[in-house]
Amino acid sequence: MISELLKQKETMSFEMYPPKKEDEFEKAFEVAKKLGDLKPDYISVTYGAGGSKSKKTVEITSFIQNELHIEALAHLTCVGNSKKDIDEIVESFKAEGINQVLALRGDRPRDMSDEQFNSRELIHASDLITYLKSTTDFSCAGACYPEKHFECFSKETDVANLKLKQDAGAEYFISQLFLDNDYYYDFLDRAARKGITVPICAGIMPVISANQLGTTVSLSGSSIPKAFSDLIAKYGDNADDMRKAGIDYAARQIIDLRQNGVKHIHLYCMNRPKMTAEILEAIK
């Protein structure tokens, strides 16, 4: 179990996602295999908004766990799912021997009406964890936000919500990406003061193209530190140089985190095994 690994050793884990296009789905298994060759402690598999990729999540997670024999963590969201929907998804997990999930509220689907959004059975991730703990024997992880969730009005409220997840049964947390380690260290202090005692995995996303700032990074609500803005200004117009600089930046983040006692790193791989391997080589 991942929760036990986190208690026993330093860990390096990866996140991958099911491809959006059906004709690319088979490639996901090759990506998983190549990531598995890098010997992560576990691999998490994301889940489409409103369950749009739930079947793919199950298949890829099952492949990682049952074929590659690597601990696998399936993402599960509740924003577009009723309790009945969750029960059905849980049964599909159980059928594949999957019993470890990252329980998330999830992003609101674009086609979800205000009425649907406001009448959800499971409002928050903590509600999903509570429900799973009352109906299954699953191990549950939760998400955390070093700079607070973008919908939360204060850091204090955000870390209080984190405590609710822990109290509901979250056994560990995986953080949203951040580009300034000082935000993460401040978050760890605040979490400890609030009584967060379970392991926390630091989520690192290599930014290897300037376009990521307008998509993934901006949607995450993460701040762009001056050091990274300078990097974009210097290398952003050259794809090869930006890729190298982004890998170097992520590697230096990980090295600094390790030097400051952070034991668990969760690398947002973006389905790029080669990039992932280069980062691992750089942090040896």
C-alpha positions as CSV (number, residue, x, y, z in Angstrom):
1,M,0.0,0.0,0.0
2,I,1.2,3.5,-0.8
3,S,0.3,4.8,2.6
4,E,2.7,2.2,4.1
5,L,5.5,3.1,1.6
6,L,5.3,6.7,2.6
7,K,5.9,5.8,6.2
8,Q,8.9,3.6,5.4
9,K,11.1,5.5,2.9
10,E,11.6,8.5,0.7
11,T,9.5,8.2,-2.4
12,M,9.4,9.3,-6.0
13,S,6.1,8.9,-7.8
14,F,4.6,9.9,-11.1
15,E,1.3,11.1,-12.5
16,M,0.1,10.2,-16.0
17,Y,-3.2,10.8,-17.7
18,P,-5.5,8.9,-20.2
19,P,-5.2,10.5,-23.6
20,K,-8.1,12.6,-24.8
21,K,-8.3,11.0,-28.3
22,E,-9.5,7.4,-28.5
23,D,-6.9,6.5,-31.2
24,E,-4.1,7.5,-28.8
25,F,-5.4,5.3,-26.0
26,E,-3.1,2.3,-26.8
27,K,-0.1,4.6,-26.6
28,A,-0.9,5.2,-22.9
29,F,0.0,1.6,-22.1
30,E,3.4,2.2,-23.7
31,V,3.8,5.4,-21.7
32,A,2.9,3.6,-18.5
33,K,5.5,0.8,-19.3
34,K,8.2,3.4,-20.0
35,L,7.4,5.2,-16.8
36,G,7.4,1.9,-15.0
37,D,10.9,1.2,-16.3
38,L,12.1,4.2,-14.2
39,K,11.1,2.4,-11.0
40,P,8.7,4.8,-9.4
41,D,7.3,4.0,-6.0
42,Y,3.8,4.5,-7.4
43,I,2.0,6.0,-10.4
44,S,-1.3,7.9,-10.2
45,V,-3.7,8.1,-13.1
46,T,-6.0,11.1,-13.6
47,Y,-9.7,11.2,-14.1
48,G,-11.6,13.2,-16.6
49,A,-14.0,16.0,-15.6
50,G,-17.4,14.6,-14.7
51,G,-16.1,11.0,-15.3
52,S,-15.4,11.5,-19.0
53,K,-12.4,9.2,-18.9
54,S,-13.4,6.9,-16.0
55,K,-13.2,3.7,-18.0
56,K,-9.8,4.6,-19.3
57,T,-8.6,5.5,-15.8
58,V,-9.6,2.0,-14.7
59,E,-7.9,0.3,-17.6
60,I,-4.6,2.1,-17.2
61,T,-4.6,1.9,-13.4
62,S,-5.2,-1.9,-13.7
63,F,-2.4,-2.2,-16.2
64,I,0.1,-0.4,-13.9
65,Q,-0.9,-2.5,-10.9
66,N,-1.6,-5.9,-12.4
67,E,0.8,-6.0,-15.3
68,L,3.6,-3.8,-14.3
69,H,3.3,-4.7,-10.6
70,I,3.7,-1.1,-9.5
71,E,1.5,0.5,-6.8
72,A,-1.2,2.4,-8.6
73,L,-3.4,5.3,-7.5
74,A,-6.7,6.0,-9.4
75,H,-8.0,9.5,-9.3
76,L,-11.7,9.8,-8.5
77,T,-13.8,12.9,-8.7
78,C,-17.3,13.6,-7.3
79,V,-18.2,16.9,-9.0
80,G,-20.2,15.2,-11.7
81,N,-21.1,11.9,-9.9
82,S,-23.9,11.0,-7.6
83,K,-23.4,8.4,-4.8
84,K,-24.9,5.8,-7.2
85,D,-22.3,6.8,-9.9
86,I,-19.5,6.5,-7.3
87,D,-20.8,3.1,-6.3
88,E,-20.7,1.9,-9.9
89,I,-17.2,3.3,-10.4
90,V,-16.0,1.7,-7.2
91,E,-17.3,-1.7,-8.4
92,S,-15.3,-1.3,-11.6
93,F,-12.2,-0.6,-9.5
94,K,-12.9,-3.6,-7.3
95,A,-13.2,-5.8,-10.3
96,E,-9.6,-5.0,-11.2
97,G,-8.3,-5.2,-7.7
98,I,-7.9,-1.4,-7.4
99,N,-8.4,-0.2,-3.9
100,Q,-6.3,3.0,-3.7
101,V,-7.8,6.3,-4.9
102,L,-7.0,10.0,-4.9
103,A,-10.3,11.5,-3.8
104,L,-11.0,14.9,-5.4
105,R,-13.9,17.2,-6.0
106,G,-12.7,17.8,-9.5
107,D,-13.2,20.6,-12.0
108,R,-16.8,21.5,-12.9
109,P,-17.6,20.2,-16.4
110,R,-18.2,22.9,-19.0
111,D,-21.7,21.5,-19.8
112,M,-22.8,21.3,-16.1
113,S,-25.6,23.7,-15.3
114,D,-25.8,25.9,-12.2
115,E,-28.7,23.8,-11.0
116,Q,-26.7,20.6,-11.4
117,F,-23.7,22.0,-9.8
118,N,-25.6,23.3,-6.8
119,S,-27.5,20.1,-6.2
120,R,-24.6,17.7,-5.9
121,E,-24.8,14.9,-3.4
122,L,-21.1,15.1,-2.6
123,I,-20.1,18.7,-2.4
124,H,-16.4,18.5,-1.3
125,A,-13.6,16.1,-1.5
126,S,-13.9,15.5,2.2
127,D,-17.5,14.4,1.6
128,L,-16.2,11.9,-1.0
129,I,-13.6,10.6,1.4
130,T,-16.2,10.2,4.1
131,Y,-18.5,8.3,1.7
132,L,-15.8,6.0,0.5
133,K,-14.6,5.2,4.0
134,S,-18.2,4.3,5.0
135,T,-18.9,2.1,2.0
136,T,-15.5,0.6,1.0
137,D,-12.2,-0.5,2.5
138,F,-10.3,1.8,0.0
139,S,-7.2,3.7,1.0
140,C,-7.8,7.4,0.2
141,A,-5.4,10.2,-0.6
142,G,-6.3,13.8,-0.9
143,A,-5.1,16.9,-2.7
144,C,-3.5,19.9,-1.1
145,Y,-2.7,23.4,-2.3
146,P,0.6,25.1,-1.2
147,E,-0.8,28.5,-2.3
148,K,-4.4,27.6,-1.4
149,H,-7.1,26.4,-3.7
150,F,-8.0,29.2,-6.1
151,E,-11.6,29.1,-5.0
152,C,-10.8,29.5,-1.3
153,F,-10.7,33.0,0.1
154,S,-7.9,32.5,2.6
155,K,-4.9,30.2,3.4
156,E,-6.3,29.6,6.9
157,T,-9.6,28.3,5.5
158,D,-7.8,26.2,2.9
159,V,-5.7,24.4,5.5
160,A,-8.8,24.0,7.7
161,N,-10.4,22.2,4.8
162,L,-7.3,20.0,4.5
163,K,-7.8,19.0,8.2
164,L,-11.4,18.0,7.3
165,K,-10.0,15.6,4.7
166,Q,-7.6,14.2,7.2
167,D,-10.3,13.7,9.8
168,A,-12.5,12.1,7.1
169,G,-9.8,9.5,6.5
170,A,-7.3,10.8,4.0
171,E,-4.1,8.8,4.7
172,Y,-1.7,11.2,2.8
173,F,-1.8,14.2,0.5
174,I,-0.4,15.1,-2.9
175,S,0.2,18.8,-3.5
176,Q,-0.8,21.0,-6.5
177,L,2.2,22.1,-8.5
178,F,4.2,25.1,-7.3
179,L,7.2,26.9,-8.8
180,D,8.6,28.5,-5.7
181,N,9.6,26.2,-2.9
182,D,9.2,28.9,-0.3
183,Y,5.5,28.6,-0.8
184,Y,5.7,24.9,-0.1
185,Y,7.8,25.3,3.1
186,D,5.3,28.0,4.4
187,F,2.4,25.6,3.6
188,L,4.1,22.8,5.5
189,D,4.4,25.0,8.6
190,R,0.8,26.1,8.4
191,A,-0.4,22.5,7.9
192,A,1.6,21.3,10.9
193,R,0.2,24.0,13.1
194,K,-3.3,22.9,12.0
195,G,-2.6,19.4,13.0
196,I,-1.9,17.7,9.7
197,T,0.1,14.7,10.6
198,V,-0.2,12.4,7.5
199,P,2.6,12.4,4.8
200,I,2.5,15.1,2.2
201,C,3.9,14.5,-1.3
202,A,5.3,17.6,-3.1
203,G,3.9,17.9,-6.6
204,I,6.4,19.1,-9.2
205,M,5.5,19.9,-12.7
206,P,8.3,20.6,-15.2
207,V,7.3,23.6,-17.3
208,I,9.1,22.9,-20.6
209,S,7.2,25.3,-22.9
210,A,6.0,28.8,-22.6
211,N,2.5,27.7,-23.6
212,Q,2.2,25.8,-20.3
213,L,2.0,29.2,-18.5
214,G,-1.2,30.0,-20.3
215,T,-2.8,26.6,-19.7
216,T,-1.8,24.2,-17.0
217,V,0.0,26.7,-14.7
218,S,-2.5,29.5,-14.9
219,L,-5.4,27.1,-14.3
220,S,-3.7,25.7,-11.2
221,G,-3.6,29.1,-9.6
222,S,0.1,28.8,-9.0
223,S,2.2,32.0,-8.8
224,I,5.0,32.6,-11.3
225,P,8.1,33.7,-9.4
226,K,10.5,36.2,-10.9
227,A,13.2,33.5,-11.3
228,F,10.9,31.6,-13.5
229,S,9.6,34.7,-15.4
230,D,13.2,35.5,-16.2
231,L,13.7,32.0,-17.5
232,I,10.7,32.3,-19.8
233,A,11.9,35.7,-21.0
234,K,15.3,34.2,-21.8
235,Y,14.4,30.8,-23.3
236,G,10.7,30.9,-24.1
237,D,11.1,31.6,-27.8
238,N,13.4,28.6,-28.3
239,A,11.7,25.3,-27.8
240,D,14.9,23.2,-27.3
241,D,16.4,25.7,-24.8
242,M,13.1,26.1,-23.0
243,R,12.8,22.4,-22.6
244,K,16.3,22.1,-21.1
245,A,15.7,25.1,-18.8
246,G,12.4,23.7,-17.6
247,I,13.9,20.3,-16.8
248,D,16.8,22.0,-15.0
249,Y,14.4,24.2,-13.0
250,A,12.3,21.2,-11.9
251,A,15.5,19.3,-11.0
252,R,16.8,22.1,-8.9
253,Q,13.4,22.4,-7.1
254,I,13.5,18.7,-6.2
255,I,17.1,18.9,-5.0
256,D,16.3,21.8,-2.8
257,L,13.2,20.1,-1.4
258,R,15.3,17.0,-0.6
259,Q,18.0,19.1,1.1
260,N,15.3,20.6,3.2
261,G,13.8,17.4,4.5
262,V,11.0,16.8,2.0
263,K,10.8,13.0,1.7
264,H,8.1,12.5,-1.0
265,I,8.1,13.9,-4.5
266,H,5.2,13.5,-7.0
267,L,6.3,14.3,-10.5
268,Y,3.6,15.5,-13.0
269,C,5.1,13.7,-16.0
270,M,2.6,14.9,-18.6
271,N,3.1,11.4,-20.3
272,R,6.7,12.2,-21.2
273,P,8.9,9.3,-20.1
274,K,12.0,10.8,-21.7
275,M,11.7,14.1,-19.9
276,T,11.0,12.2,-16.6
277,A,14.1,10.1,-17.1
278,E,16.2,13.3,-17.7
279,I,14.9,14.8,-14.4
280,L,15.7,11.7,-12.5
281,E,19.2,11.6,-13.9
282,A,19.7,15.3,-13.0
283,I,18.8,14.8,-9.3
284,K,21.1,11.8,-8.7
